[in-house]
Amino acid sequence: MLSIKDKGSSPAPLVVSERQAAAMTGLGYRTLQAMRLSGNGPAFVQLSKRRVGYSVAELERWISERSVQSTADATVRSQKGWPAC
């Protein structure tokens, strides 16, 4: 069970900032913004009227979904209508 405090250690964050998400994915934060506007990026969390964050679990899922074994796989994916990364 997830607890707020676990014997002095901080729990892993559920949601990270836009810049933290960019660092985790290796993308620029402006790239994440553009992908969010076009609908091609990972799902985001609207934290307030002006602030968004990204669920760590969603970032992991989004990255995993885009994993390929070879460049041939990546070419096939783009031909099947997958959004560009």
C-alpha positions in Angstrom: 0.0 0.0 0.0 1.3 3.5 -0.9 2.0 5.6 2.2 2.9 9.3 2.5 6.0 8.6 4.6 7.8 5.3 4.5 10.4 5.1 7.3 12.2 8.3 6.5 12.4 7.9 2.7 10.4 9.9 0.3 8.0 8.0 -1.9 8.5 8.1 -5.6 6.4 10.9 -7.2 3.2 9.9 -9.0 3.3 13.0 -11.1 6.3 15.0 -12.4 6.6 18.4 -13.8 6.9 19.1 -17.5 10.6 19.7 -17.3 11.1 16.5 -15.3 9.1 14.6 -17.8 11.2 16.0 -20.6 14.4 14.9 -18.8 13.0 11.5 -18.2 12.1 11.0 -21.9 15.1 12.7 -23.4 12.9 15.2 -25.1 12.9 19.0 -24.8 10.1 20.5 -22.7 9.1 22.5 -25.8 8.8 19.3 -27.8 6.5 17.9 -25.1 4.4 21.0 -25.3 4.1 20.7 -29.1 3.3 17.0 -28.8 0.6 17.8 -26.2 -1.0 20.4 -28.5 -1.0 18.0 -31.4 -2.2 15.0 -29.4 0.9 12.9 -30.2 2.5 13.0 -26.7 2.0 11.1 -23.5 -1.2 11.8 -21.6 -0.9 14.6 -19.2 -2.5 15.7 -15.9 -4.0 19.2 -15.6 -2.9 20.2 -12.1 -4.3 23.7 -12.3 -5.5 26.2 -14.8 -1.9 26.9 -15.9 0.2 23.9 -14.8 0.4 20.4 -16.2 2.2 17.4 -15.1 2.8 13.9 -16.3 2.1 10.6 -14.5 5.3 8.6 -14.2 3.3 5.4 -15.0 1.9 7.0 -18.1 5.4 8.1 -19.2 6.7 4.6 -18.8 3.7 3.1 -20.7 4.1 5.7 -23.5 7.8 5.0 -23.9 7.2 1.2 -23.7 4.6 1.5 -26.4 7.1 3.1 -28.8 9.9 0.5 -28.2 11.0 -1.3 -31.4 13.6 -4.0 -32.0 15.0 -2.7 -35.3 14.7 0.2 -37.7 12.5 -2.0 -39.9 10.0 -2.2 -37.1 10.1 1.6 -36.8 9.4 2.0 -40.5 6.5 -0.4 -40.4 5.0 1.4 -37.5 5.1 4.8 -39.3 3.4 3.2 -42.3 0.6 1.9 -40.1 -0.3 5.4 -39.1 1.5 5.5 -35.7 2.1 9.1 -34.7 5.7 10.4 -35.1 7.6 10.5 -31.9 
